[in-house]
Structures are given as structure tokens and as C-alpha cells.
Amino acid sequence: MPHFAYSALDSRGKKQKGRLEAPSRSAAVNRLRVMGMTPFEISLAAQDNTGKSAAFGQPLWKKRISFSRGVPKASVAALVRQLATLLQAGLPLDRALSAIYSSDEVSPLSRIVATLHETILGGKDLANGLSAYPSVFSKTFIAMIHAGEASGTLALVMERLASHLEQEEAMRRKIRSALAYPVLMFVVGVAVVIFLLYFVIPQVTRIFADMGRELPLPTRMLLAVSDGFRNWWWLLVLCLLCCILFLWRMLKTEKGKRMFHSLLFSVPLGGAVYARAQLGNFARTLGMLLKNGVPLLSALQIARSASSNIKIMESVQSMIDGVQAGRDLSSVMTDTAIYPAIARQMVAAGEKSGRLAEMLLWVADDAESNVAARLQTLTSLLEPIMILVLGGLVGFVVIAIILPIFEMSSLAG
């Protein structure tokens, strides 16, 4: 039976090291938990040449960066909600982290929690520990935690962050559910067309070849397309791969990224949805930062770095320059493609009343509601359009096949 070397926290929060025998890593974890210990480092022990056990493999907490890349956003939102609940119940931060890790299976996120617990016990703050996982916790998240720790309102900040992450996850689910059916229909439609062109039409072609008559125009068109697809499919695949490679290379350049990101705002139907989604993300990020005590300029800089769209980043940079020059935020929100008039008016009202953070969060809620409504409308439009397109393609194929058969029947009659 294999041996495992472990490091764990006992019931008093002290670090303990040792070895135990267990059939598997999960069994070793369960055994430690039964003993009242919280493991944060477990590695398999192998026999060396002297017959003594030697630990090999990286400890779990040292693998945090590679594991953290696979942490789902929904899991992070659930973690923050748990932590917010425990902190509001009066538990100290170290005990709250220990409780979350003890109640969780060994997973990428539980390993992160164990490392954060070690960070807190080592006398460092939570924001410092979170900064080791940039792929899991954004700069906005870390800045808000830092502000909460500095002001002594960490529990309140955690509650706001939990609500923020849950809203983001709800929006992602809405987008996925809205796009799932149209994407499925498109994939099925392409598969049906390829099946007809590659397998069905060639069989029918043999029948038409024996007729010795000029075929109807729809039938000739269908046969030409089928022959071209069967003979030159590799050229189509090559062209598709070349286009993908060209786009990939273009998006690696600054100019290409700027063109693509600007194009996203002008795509028919979808551009308006994308613009509102970007507005919602920016307004919510900035509003949350301001609400938790981050200064406006610092909040704008964090919001800029949190965006992945170059056009948004350039727009926010112009805001930073304007605010540094002494102008109001609403007066430098000049890009009407991103910031509609109602958003600028609400920001101006917030600046005058001293409630800028609340107004920004209102703008975010309004933008997200607008996105949800537009997605619903787009989905209701796309479904019948795709059904009509697929029905038209299948109908054309059926007509092209049946016309020559009708002609043969009429001649035979």
C-alpha cells in the first residue's frame, strides 16, 4: 500500500507534518480529516535505494498556478459567497478559510483556499495571497479586497463581490442559453447539407446519367455543386484553414486587434448587444470599485486594465486623461457607440449628487437588462430565419431531384 507525506493544519490551526499509509490520495485526505486535520499538501512517498520513503512530485499548493487555470467562474462565485456568509457570521478570516477548505473535496479551488489560509497565518493580507492567482482573481477583485481590508469592511466587500460575481455568472448563462439553440441548428444544417452533397446526390446522379435527356436547371445546379464539393472539398478546407490562420495572425498585431474590436461594435444586430454588454461590465466594475472606497483615478485605471477590448481601453484612457485635467467624468464619456445619452446623464447626475457609484451600478443594471432583452429578441428572430434557410435548402434539393422524375413520368405516360 502506498505511503503519503502530508502537511496539514490541526484543530488549533497549527501546521503538522507526517506520513501515513492509504490506498489512494483521496483516502489519505479523508483519513486526515477524520483525525481532525485539514491537509493542504499531500505527495506520494516512494522507496529510495536505502529502503526509506522519499516524497516525490510537487506538493499541491506549489502547483496552484497550473491548477488555477481550470477554475470555473461559477466556482469562484460560490467560494466568495461562502466566505462572505462566514465573515458576516462573525468568523475570523483564517477560520472561515479553514472551514471552507475542510468542507470541500480536493480540487484546484480548495488548494488555492489552503494556500490563502497559509498566507493569512503567515501574517500577510488576503489581497496579497489572491495576487498569486491572476488567472482566477482579477485586478478589480483584488483591488476591492484590498480596499475592504484597509477600511475594515471586508465582510461587506465580500458580500458585494459575491452579488457581483453571481450577476456576471447569470449573464453568462443567459448568453449561452440564448446562443445554444441557433448554434445547434447551424451545426445540424451544415451536417445535413454535407451529407446530401457527398452521399445522397452522387447516388441520384447515376440515375440521371442514364436518362439521356437535358436535365432541369435546378437539377443541373445541384449536380454541379455536388460534383464541385466532392472533387474540391480539400480546396475548401484549405481555404478555410488559410482564413483562420490569417485572422489568427492578424489578431496578434495591435492594428488587427483594434480593427477587430472596433468591428464588434458595428456588427448588424449583434453589435448593439455587444456594446451594451461592454458598457455594463465597465459601469459595474467602476461602480463597485468606487463604492468600496477606491479613488476615481485608481478605479478608472483598474477598469481599463480589466477590459479586453482595445476600443474600451482607449476610451477609458481618454477618461483618465480628462479627469486628471480636472474635467467631470460625464463630460469625457464622448464615445456614443459605447456610452448612450442616458448613461452620460445618469453619471452626470451622480457626480452632482455625490452618488456616482450608485448611478454607475444603475447604468450597469440597465445595460444588462437591455442585453437580456435584445438577446431574447435576437433568439426569437434567428430561430425562424434558420428554419426557413434550412427548409429552403432541403426543399431545393427535393425539387431538383423530383423534377426529372416527373418529366420521366410524363414522357412514359
Order of alpha helices (4+ residues) and beta strands (2+ residues): beta-beta-alpha-beta-beta-alpha-alpha-alpha-alpha-alpha-alpha-alpha-alpha-alpha-alpha-alpha-alpha-alpha-alpha-alpha
